[in-house]
C-alpha cells in the first residue's frame, strides 16, 4: 500500500535549478520518495499545511564527532591543542559502549531537531569492538540518514595521535561492514575515518587507505588544521604515497598550499569546512572561497559540541561572516572594491544542503527537493518574530532563522518533528545522555585521584 504525504502551500526553495523557488508550492512524497514539486498538487494524501513556512531540503552535516554529546560544552574556551588533551586524552579513554550509544542517540536527535537530516558521524571512539556496534545502534534508533565513519580507538593520545603505529583493526572494520552495511542502499551507510599522515606513520596510512578501498568505503580525514596539524603538508604526503582519490573528504583544509588545493581538485576529492570551530579554536580561516576558487564544492560541518553549537544555522553564519570579513579587510587595506565573487546567502544554503549531499556521497538521494530523491525535508516557521516579515526566503533561512524555527522534519518520508516538537522518545535519550555525563565525570574524577602526585 502506497503511503503519501503532501506538504501544501509552503514557500519552496528546492535547490534544484530546474525547479527553482516556488513562492507557493506543494511537495508530494510517496513511500519515502519525492514524486512531485509543483505550484499546486492534487493527491489522496496526508496533508501537512505549510502555509507560513519555508520548505527546504534537510541540512547535511559532513563531519561531527557525535559521541561527544555527553560532554557538551565541557571545553568552551579550548584551542585545538587544548582539545587533544582535554577531550581525546582525558574523556575519550573513559567512554564505555553505553556512553557512545547515548551520545549518538542524543546527538542524532539534536541534529533532527535542528533540521539536519543527514550526518557523517566521524566516530573515533572505537576503544573496544562493542563501541562501533553501540554507535550504529544509536544512529539507527534516531532515524537520521547517516554515514557511519569507523575511526580509531582513543585510549592514549601518545599512541594514537603522535606518529601512531596502530592501524584501525581491519578485522573489526570488515565485521562491521558485513554485519551492518552489507548494502550501501540503506538509511545508514559506512565510511572510514582515518587519522592520516602526520598523525600516523606511512605504513599505517597506506594500510588504512587500502582497507577502505578494498571494502568500498569512502574516506574522511582531517588535514591542515592549525599549529598541531597544519604543518605536515598532509595532502602532499598523501599525493606522494599515491593515495589521493575521489573517494576522500578533506576536513578543515585551512592551511593547504596552492599546490595541495590543486591536488585535491585534480583528484576529485571533496572538502568539509567547520567554520565555527576553525575560527574559535585556532584552526585557521574557514577556506570556503578557496575551495570554490579551485572548482570544488565545499560543505559545512559542526565538528565538536564540546566547544561550539550543534546546529547548521551557526555554521552558515560563521562561514558567511568570516569569509566576507576576510575579503572586506583585504580590500580595505588595498583600497580596492570588493569582488563580485563575494559569498551570497543563496550560496550558503546550497553549501549547507546540496553540497553537503555531494560531499557525503549521497547527492543522488538527498540535498535538493528533486522528484526521484528521498524525502529529506525541513519546514521553517516564517511567522516567528525573528523571521517575519519575509522579504527574501533564502535570507530568512540563512541569516534570520534558528533551531526554534524548525517546525517540521522528514527523513526518508518519515516525520520526525512536527509543530516544533520531536516525535521520538527525547526524554529517554536525554536521560541516557545525562547518565553518561555523570558517569564520565565520576570516572574522570576517579582517574585524577589515582594519578601520581
ABEGO torsion letter per residue (X at the ends): XBBBBBBBGBBBBAGBAAAEBBABBBBBBBGGBBABBBABBBBBBBBBBABGBBBBBBBBBABBBAAAAAABGABAABBAAAAAAAAAAAAAAABBAAAAAAAAAAAAAAAAAAGBABBBBBBBABABAAAAAAAAAAAAAAGBBBBBBBBBBBABAAAAABGBABBBBAAAAAAAAAAAAABAABABBBBBBBAEBGABBAAAAAAAAAAAAAAGBBBBBBBGBEAAAAAAGAAAAAAAAGABBAABBBBGGAABBAAAAAAAAAAGBBBBBBAAAAAAAGAEBBAAAAAAAAGBBBBBBAGBAAABBABAAAAAAAAAAAAAAAAAAAAAAAGBBBBAABBBAAAAAAAABAAAAAAAGAAAABGBBBBGBBBBBBBBBAABAAAOBBABAAAAAAAABBAAABABBBBGGBBABBGGBBABBAAAAAAAAAAAAAAAAAAAAAAAAABBX
